[in-house]
Amino acid sequence: MKEAWVRLEEWSKEMVTTALEGGADALIVPCGWHEKVKALGRITTISPDGDLRPGADVFFEILASPEDEARIARLLQQAPVVLEEEELASPQQRSHRTWQVIPLENLVALGGRLLVPASSLEEIDLALGVLETGVAGVVIHARHPEELKGLLAHVKALSENQSLQVAEIEIIRPVGMGDRVCIDTCTLMAEGEGILVGNGSGFLFLVQAEVKPNPYVAPRPFRVNAGPVHAYVRVPGGRTRYLSELQAGDPILIVHALGATQTATVGRSKIERRPLLLIEARCKDRIGSLLLQNAETIRLTNPDGEARSVVELQAGDRVLVQLEESGRHFGMKVTETIVEQ
């Protein structure tokens, strides 16, 4: 998940509150603001008297020369680095920041937590798209709460777009009883939204939230009946976890059929013994599988984004999945020989 820090130079309770409500990860504030900010909500402050101290826990640097680039590369091995604006003579000069080109790409390729200033949607898109990986985050400069709200929302929306592909169902059959997990989130989802789950971490199915009405139970748009306890589920930060690990307060990644994502908070994880179906599908030369409860309210996702109940699913039907080449070790991508069957 990309980080969104906010820089505030004049005290405004409304701006601090907007940053908190918009999901800002940290506030860069003047000395003496730490307690005032904490009185409004829990968030990391970066200040001489804050949670993180400039020059010790976070470095603020100007990138304008090869020497600057080499110094910043060394600092990135120690702590996060925020690129500062140069004092340029005119707005025209400021629009051609040196950090927007090759030096920034070089630093992104090294890894580490590099953040750059951004005051527009275009600057955010540029920073988060460098080398397709992007910087770790941006430091937002906003003039008023509405602008801040929009910029924060943009960062969060761009953070983890998922590339989904179409797979064809080959097998669907009952396999007996098992312990399955319902994930109740603190977010109301719409049709087309759900979470990515699979028996293998490299082949995940988009399982939709219980949004559609049916004759037997009221819609529960906060819930995804996700699969059995062993299954992998995508969480923020490009990682996976086991469904059985999730508990109240944990973050989870909600994914839309178009690939857009948002982070939600788990409110409850409910494990119950239920009859299960094995679903196998093929995408290109890959075969993946998932176990889901045998019930009409559990739905996968058609290529057009519509929900498809597992009790109606047939061989030849097409559903949305996500493929990944790397294996996983403790939820993180690794490049090694891993076979999941």
C-alpha positions as CSV (number, residue, x, y, z in Angstrom):
1,M,0.0,0.0,0.0
2,K,1.4,3.4,-1.0
3,E,1.9,5.9,1.8
4,A,0.2,9.3,2.0
5,W,1.9,11.8,4.3
6,V,0.5,15.3,4.7
7,R,2.6,18.4,5.4
8,L,0.9,21.1,7.4
9,E,2.5,24.5,8.1
10,E,-0.4,26.4,9.6
11,W,-2.6,25.0,12.4
12,S,-6.1,23.9,11.2
13,K,-8.2,21.5,13.2
14,E,-10.2,20.9,10.0
15,M,-7.2,20.0,8.0
16,V,-5.9,17.6,10.7
17,T,-9.3,16.0,10.9
18,T,-9.6,15.7,7.1
19,A,-6.1,14.0,7.1
20,L,-7.2,11.5,9.7
21,E,-10.6,10.7,8.1
22,G,-8.9,10.5,4.6
23,G,-6.6,7.7,5.7
24,A,-3.3,9.7,5.9
25,D,-0.4,7.6,7.2
26,A,1.5,10.5,8.8
27,L,1.5,14.3,9.4
28,I,4.6,16.4,9.0
29,V,4.1,19.3,11.4
30,P,6.0,22.0,13.2
31,C,7.5,21.5,16.7
32,G,4.8,21.8,19.4
33,W,1.9,20.3,17.4
34,H,2.4,16.7,18.5
35,E,0.0,16.8,21.5
36,K,-2.6,18.9,19.6
37,V,-2.7,16.4,16.8
38,K,-2.9,13.4,19.1
39,A,-5.9,15.0,20.8
40,L,-7.8,14.7,17.5
41,G,-6.8,11.1,16.6
42,R,-4.2,8.5,16.4
43,I,-1.7,9.1,13.6
44,T,2.1,9.2,13.3
45,T,3.6,12.7,13.6
46,I,6.9,13.8,12.1
47,S,8.4,16.6,14.0
48,P,11.3,17.4,16.3
49,D,9.0,16.4,19.2
50,G,6.9,13.9,17.3
51,D,6.8,10.2,16.9
52,L,9.4,10.3,14.1
53,R,12.2,12.9,14.3
54,P,13.7,14.6,11.2
55,G,17.3,13.8,10.7
56,A,17.1,10.7,12.9
57,D,14.0,8.6,12.0
58,V,13.3,10.4,8.6
59,F,15.7,12.2,6.3
60,F,14.6,15.3,4.3
61,E,16.8,15.7,1.3
62,I,17.1,17.7,-2.0
63,L,17.8,15.8,-5.2
64,A,19.5,18.1,-7.7
65,S,22.8,16.4,-8.5
66,P,24.6,13.1,-8.8
67,E,26.1,13.7,-5.4
68,D,22.7,14.2,-3.9
69,E,21.5,10.9,-5.6
70,A,24.5,8.9,-4.1
71,R,23.9,10.4,-0.6
72,I,20.1,9.6,-0.7
73,A,20.8,6.1,-1.9
74,R,22.9,5.5,1.3
75,L,20.3,7.1,3.5
76,L,17.5,4.9,2.1
77,Q,19.3,1.9,3.6
78,Q,18.8,3.5,7.1
79,A,15.4,5.2,7.1
80,P,12.7,6.7,5.0
81,V,13.7,9.7,2.8
82,V,11.5,12.6,1.8
83,L,12.6,14.6,-1.2
84,E,12.3,18.3,-0.5
85,E,11.5,21.1,-3.0
86,E,14.2,23.3,-4.2
87,E,13.7,27.0,-3.9
88,L,13.2,27.7,-7.6
89,A,12.8,31.1,-9.0
90,S,9.5,30.7,-10.8
91,P,6.5,28.3,-11.1
92,Q,7.7,27.4,-14.6
93,Q,11.0,26.2,-13.2
94,R,9.2,24.3,-10.4
95,S,7.2,22.4,-12.9
96,H,10.4,20.7,-14.1
97,R,11.6,19.1,-10.9
98,T,14.8,17.2,-11.2
99,W,13.4,14.3,-9.2
100,Q,10.8,13.6,-11.9
101,V,13.2,12.0,-14.3
102,I,16.2,9.6,-14.3
103,P,17.6,10.2,-10.7
104,L,14.2,9.3,-9.2
105,E,14.1,6.1,-11.3
106,N,17.5,5.2,-10.1
107,L,16.5,5.6,-6.5
108,V,13.2,3.7,-6.9
109,A,15.1,0.8,-8.4
110,L,17.2,0.6,-5.2
111,G,14.2,0.0,-3.0
112,G,13.6,1.6,0.4
113,R,11.0,4.1,1.5
114,L,11.3,7.1,-0.7
115,L,8.6,9.8,-0.6
116,V,8.2,12.8,-2.9
117,P,6.1,16.0,-2.6
118,A,2.9,16.2,-4.6
119,S,0.2,18.9,-4.8
120,S,-1.9,17.6,-7.8
121,L,-3.4,14.5,-9.2
122,E,-0.9,14.6,-12.0
123,E,2.1,14.7,-9.6
124,I,0.7,11.8,-7.6
125,D,0.2,9.7,-10.8
126,L,3.8,10.4,-11.9
127,A,5.4,9.6,-8.6
128,L,3.4,6.4,-8.1
129,G,4.1,5.2,-11.6
130,V,7.9,5.5,-11.8
131,L,9.3,2.3,-13.2
132,E,5.8,0.8,-12.9
133,T,6.6,0.3,-9.2
134,G,6.5,3.9,-8.0
135,V,7.9,5.5,-4.9
136,A,6.8,4.3,-1.5
137,G,4.5,7.3,-1.1
138,V,3.9,11.0,-1.5
139,V,3.9,14.0,0.8
140,I,0.7,15.9,0.1
141,H,0.7,19.7,0.0
142,A,-3.0,20.9,0.0
143,R,-4.5,24.4,0.4
144,H,-7.9,23.4,1.9
145,P,-9.7,20.4,3.2
146,E,-11.6,19.5,0.1
147,E,-8.4,19.5,-1.9
148,L,-6.7,17.4,0.7
149,K,-9.6,14.9,0.8
150,G,-9.4,14.5,-3.0
151,L,-5.7,14.0,-3.1
152,L,-5.7,11.4,-0.3
153,A,-8.5,9.5,-2.0
154,H,-6.6,9.4,-5.2
155,V,-3.5,8.0,-3.5
156,K,-5.5,5.2,-1.9
157,A,-7.3,4.4,-5.1
158,L,-4.1,4.1,-7.0
159,S,-2.2,2.1,-4.4
160,E,-2.9,-1.4,-5.4
161,N,-4.9,-1.8,-8.6
162,Q,-5.1,-5.5,-9.4
163,S,-4.8,-7.0,-12.9
164,L,-7.6,-9.6,-13.3
165,Q,-7.9,-12.2,-16.0
166,V,-10.5,-14.6,-17.2
167,A,-10.4,-18.3,-16.4
168,E,-12.7,-21.1,-17.5
169,I,-14.3,-23.5,-15.0
170,E,-13.3,-27.1,-15.6
171,I,-14.5,-28.9,-12.5
172,I,-17.0,-28.2,-9.8
173,R,-18.0,-31.0,-7.3
174,P,-18.9,-31.5,-3.7
175,V,-16.0,-32.7,-1.4
176,G,-17.6,-33.0,2.0
177,M,-17.5,-30.9,5.2
178,G,-14.9,-28.4,6.2
179,D,-14.3,-25.3,8.3
180,R,-15.0,-22.2,6.3
181,V,-14.4,-18.6,7.1
182,C,-16.9,-15.7,6.7
183,I,-15.1,-12.3,6.7
184,D,-17.3,-9.5,8.0
185,T,-15.6,-6.1,7.1
186,C,-16.3,-2.6,8.3
187,T,-17.0,-1.6,4.8
188,L,-20.2,-1.8,2.7
189,M,-19.4,-3.3,-0.7
190,A,-21.3,-3.1,-4.0
191,E,-21.9,-5.7,-6.7
192,G,-18.6,-6.4,-8.4
193,E,-16.6,-6.1,-5.2
194,G,-15.1,-8.8,-3.0
195,I,-11.8,-10.4,-2.0
196,L,-9.2,-12.5,-3.8
197,V,-9.0,-16.0,-2.4
198,G,-7.5,-19.3,-3.6
199,N,-6.0,-22.7,-2.7
200,G,-2.7,-21.5,-4.1
201,S,-1.2,-18.1,-3.7
202,G,-0.5,-17.8,-7.5
203,F,-4.2,-18.3,-8.6
204,L,-6.8,-16.3,-6.7
205,F,-10.5,-16.1,-7.5
206,L,-12.6,-12.9,-7.0
207,V,-15.2,-14.0,-4.5
208,Q,-18.0,-11.4,-4.2
209,A,-19.6,-9.9,-1.1
210,E,-23.1,-11.0,-0.2
211,V,-24.7,-8.0,-2.0
212,K,-27.4,-9.6,-4.1
213,P,-30.9,-10.2,-2.5
214,N,-32.2,-13.7,-2.4
215,P,-35.4,-15.4,-1.0
216,Y,-33.6,-17.0,2.0
217,V,-31.5,-14.3,3.6
218,A,-31.1,-10.5,3.6
219,P,-28.1,-9.0,1.8
220,R,-25.0,-8.6,3.9
221,P,-22.9,-6.2,1.8
222,F,-20.2,-6.1,4.5
223,R,-19.6,-9.9,4.3
224,V,-17.6,-12.3,2.1
225,N,-18.1,-16.0,2.6
226,A,-14.6,-16.5,1.6
227,G,-13.5,-20.2,1.8
228,P,-11.9,-22.7,4.1
229,V,-9.4,-22.0,6.8
230,H,-6.3,-23.0,4.8
231,A,-7.1,-20.7,1.8
232,Y,-4.9,-17.7,0.8
233,V,-6.4,-14.2,0.8
234,R,-4.9,-11.0,-0.6
235,V,-4.2,-8.3,1.9
236,P,-2.7,-4.8,1.5
237,G,1.0,-4.4,0.7
238,G,1.1,-7.1,-2.0
239,R,0.9,-9.9,0.6
240,T,-1.3,-12.9,1.3
241,R,-2.4,-14.4,4.6
242,Y,-4.4,-17.5,5.5
243,L,-8.1,-17.0,6.0
244,S,-7.8,-18.6,9.5
245,E,-5.3,-15.9,10.6
246,L,-7.6,-12.9,10.1
247,Q,-9.2,-11.3,13.1
248,A,-10.9,-8.1,14.1
249,G,-8.8,-5.0,13.3
250,D,-6.8,-6.6,10.5
251,P,-6.6,-4.9,7.1
252,I,-7.9,-6.7,4.1
253,L,-7.9,-5.8,0.4
254,I,-11.3,-5.3,-1.3
255,V,-11.0,-5.7,-5.1
256,H,-13.5,-4.5,-7.8
257,A,-14.0,-6.5,-11.0
258,L,-12.4,-3.6,-12.9
259,G,-9.2,-3.9,-10.7
260,A,-9.7,-0.9,-8.4
261,T,-9.0,-1.7,-4.7
262,Q,-9.6,-0.3,-1.3
263,T,-8.4,-1.3,2.1
264,A,-11.0,-2.4,4.6
265,T,-10.9,-3.4,8.2
266,V,-11.9,-6.9,9.4
267,G,-14.7,-6.5,12.0
268,R,-15.2,-10.2,12.6
269,S,-14.0,-13.6,11.3
270,K,-16.5,-16.3,11.7
271,I,-15.5,-20.0,11.3
272,E,-18.2,-22.6,10.9
273,R,-18.3,-26.2,9.6
274,R,-20.2,-26.3,6.3
275,P,-20.4,-28.5,3.1
276,L,-17.8,-27.5,0.5
277,L,-17.5,-27.5,-3.2
278,L,-14.2,-27.8,-5.1
279,I,-13.9,-25.5,-8.0
280,E,-11.1,-25.8,-10.6
281,A,-10.5,-23.4,-13.4
282,R,-7.9,-22.9,-16.2
283,C,-6.4,-19.6,-17.3
284,K,-4.0,-19.9,-20.2
285,D,-1.7,-22.8,-19.2
286,R,-2.4,-22.5,-15.5
287,I,-4.9,-24.4,-13.4
288,G,-6.1,-23.1,-10.0
289,S,-8.6,-24.2,-7.5
290,L,-10.7,-23.0,-4.6
291,L,-13.0,-24.5,-2.0
292,L,-16.2,-22.6,-1.2
293,Q,-19.3,-23.3,0.8
294,N,-22.1,-25.1,-1.1
295,A,-24.7,-22.4,-0.8
296,E,-26.6,-20.0,-3.2
297,T,-25.3,-16.8,-1.5
298,I,-21.6,-17.5,-2.4
299,R,-20.7,-16.0,-5.7
300,L,-17.7,-15.8,-8.0
301,T,-17.4,-13.0,-10.6
302,N,-18.3,-13.1,-14.4
303,P,-16.0,-11.3,-16.8
304,D,-18.5,-8.4,-16.9
305,G,-18.4,-8.0,-13.1
306,E,-21.7,-9.7,-12.4
307,A,-22.0,-12.2,-9.5
308,R,-22.3,-15.9,-10.3
309,S,-23.7,-18.2,-7.6
310,V,-21.6,-21.4,-7.1
311,V,-24.8,-23.5,-7.1
312,E,-25.4,-22.4,-10.7
313,L,-21.8,-22.7,-11.8
314,Q,-21.0,-25.1,-14.6
315,A,-18.0,-26.3,-16.5
316,G,-17.3,-23.9,-19.3
317,D,-18.4,-20.8,-17.3
318,R,-15.9,-18.0,-17.2
319,V,-14.8,-16.1,-14.0
320,L,-12.3,-13.5,-13.0
321,V,-9.1,-14.5,-11.3
322,Q,-5.6,-13.1,-10.6
323,L,-2.5,-14.9,-11.6
324,E,1.0,-14.4,-10.1
325,E,4.3,-16.0,-11.1
326,S,6.1,-15.7,-7.7
327,G,5.6,-18.1,-4.9
328,R,5.0,-17.0,-1.3
329,H,6.9,-17.4,1.9
330,F,5.1,-16.1,5.1
331,G,2.8,-14.1,2.7
332,M,5.6,-12.4,0.8
333,K,6.6,-12.9,-2.8
334,V,9.7,-15.1,-3.3
335,T,11.4,-16.3,-6.5
336,E,12.0,-20.0,-5.9
337,T,10.6,-23.3,-6.9
338,I,7.2,-23.7,-5.2
339,V,4.5,-26.1,-6.4
340,E,1.0,-25.9,-4.9
341,Q,-1.5,-28.6,-5.9
